[in-house]
Amino acid sequence: MEQLHFQYAASRPITQSAHIGVVGSGDLEILVEPGEGGTAQVKVLTGSEGFGQTWDHVLTRFFTRYPIMAQMTIHDYGATPGVVMLRLTQVLEVLGYAE
């Protein structure tokens, strides 16, 4: 199991928590809580080792477009980048995020 940590600049506060997805083959779970200090903190726990750069690219793309101040934990079980982006988008829906 690999544990990755990322931090991104963020400017949009969120006011509630969210839980999206399930940990299962080819899927992932995202837990989100409000963050502070102008950053988004992301912890990824994954059984697929060696994909840190891929995670960083997907998360950078997301937080560049949606700079939410959040504490995010992702439990991954082999999700593809497309599934990761789908789940991240679902987080925005639950939070009621509007650009």
C-alpha positions in Angstrom: 0.0 0.0 0.0 1.4 3.4 -1.0 0.5 6.6 0.8 0.8 9.9 -1.2 0.4 13.5 0.0 -0.3 16.5 -2.1 -1.0 20.2 -1.5 -2.5 22.7 -3.9 -3.3 26.4 -3.6 -7.0 27.0 -3.0 -9.2 30.0 -2.7 -12.8 28.7 -2.4 -13.9 27.6 1.0 -16.4 24.8 1.4 -18.8 24.5 4.3 -19.7 20.9 4.5 -18.3 17.4 4.3 -18.9 14.8 1.6 -18.4 11.1 1.0 -18.4 9.7 -2.5 -17.8 6.2 -3.9 -16.8 2.9 -2.5 -13.5 1.1 -2.2 -13.8 -1.7 -4.6 -12.1 -3.1 -7.7 -11.5 -0.4 -10.2 -13.1 2.2 -8.0 -12.3 4.6 -5.1 -13.8 6.4 -2.2 -13.3 10.2 -1.5 -13.8 11.7 1.9 -13.8 15.6 2.0 -13.9 18.0 4.9 -13.6 21.8 4.9 -10.0 23.0 4.8 -8.3 26.2 5.8 -5.2 28.3 5.1 -5.7 28.7 1.4 -4.7 25.2 0.5 -6.2 21.8 -0.4 -4.6 18.9 1.3 -5.0 15.5 -0.3 -3.9 12.1 1.0 -4.2 9.2 -1.3 -4.0 5.6 0.0 -3.6 3.2 -2.9 -2.7 -0.4 -3.5 -1.3 0.5 -7.0 2.2 1.6 -6.3 4.3 3.8 -8.6 1.6 6.2 -9.9 2.4 9.3 -7.9 3.1 11.4 -10.9 -0.2 10.3 -12.5 -2.1 11.2 -9.3 -0.4 14.6 -9.2 -1.4 15.4 -12.8 -5.0 14.5 -12.3 -5.3 16.4 -9.0 -3.4 19.4 -10.3 -5.9 19.6 -13.2 -8.8 19.4 -10.8 -7.6 21.9 -8.3 -6.5 24.4 -10.9 -10.0 24.5 -12.2 -11.8 24.0 -8.9 -9.7 25.6 -6.1 -11.7 24.3 -3.1 -10.1 24.6 0.3 -10.5 21.0 1.5 -9.0 18.2 3.5 -9.4 15.2 1.1 -8.7 11.5 1.7 -8.9 9.1 -1.3 -8.9 5.4 -0.8 -8.1 3.9 -4.2 -8.5 0.3 -5.4 -7.1 0.6 -8.9 -9.3 3.4 -10.4 -8.3 4.8 -13.7 -7.8 8.6 -14.1 -11.2 8.9 -15.7 -12.9 7.3 -12.7 -10.9 9.6 -10.4 -12.1 12.7 -12.3 -15.7 11.4 -12.3 -15.6 10.9 -8.5 -14.0 14.3 -8.0 -16.7 15.9 -10.1 -19.3 14.1 -7.9 -17.7 15.7 -4.9 -18.4 19.1 -6.4 -22.1 18.2 -7.0 -22.6 17.1 -3.4 -20.9 20.3 -2.1 -23.1 22.4 -4.4 -20.1 24.0 -5.9 -20.8 26.4 -8.8 -18.1 28.0 -10.8 
